[in-house]
């Protein structure tokens, strides 16, 4: 699954917004932002990821 994110610095925090999905996160540093993007994506698609996981196991 490919998730496109727009990233920018708002003067205080690094921010990321999904271009095709309703996802937003921020971090004090760019590295923190990348970690938060991974977490936000995982939480946003949690149901789909669980479905795939169950389908593969069965």
N, C-alpha and C positions, 0 to 999 in steps of 0.2 A: 504494500500500500504506500503510495506517495502522498505526502502532505506538504503543500507549499505554504511557507511562512514568509511574511514580510517583516524584516527586522529594522529597527531604528533606535536611535538614542534620543530621548525626549529632554535632555538637559540634566536629568537626575538619574534615570534608570534606562537600561537596555530593555526594549519591548519587542514582542513578537505577536503578530496577528495572522491567523489563518486566512489565506486568500480565498479558499473555497469551503472552509469549515469554520464553525463558530468556536474558535479557540483563541484565547488571549492569555499571555503570561509576561512576566518581567523579571529582571534580575539586576543586582547592583553591578555585576561585571558581565562581560560577554560570556565567559565560561559558565557562570551561574545561570545565565539565560539559556544556554544550550542544555544544561541539566534540567531546567524547568520546562523547556520545550518537550523533552523526552517524557517527563512526568505528565505534562498536560495532554500530550498525544495519547499516552497509555490510558489515562483516565477517560478521555473523550471517547475512545474506541474500545473501551473495556468490554462491552457486551459483544461486539463483533469478534474481538480477539478470543473471548471465552467460547463463543460458538465454533470458531475454527479449531480451537484446541480440543473441544469435545468431539468434533467431527473426525479429527485425525485419530484420536484415541480409540474411538468405536470401531 
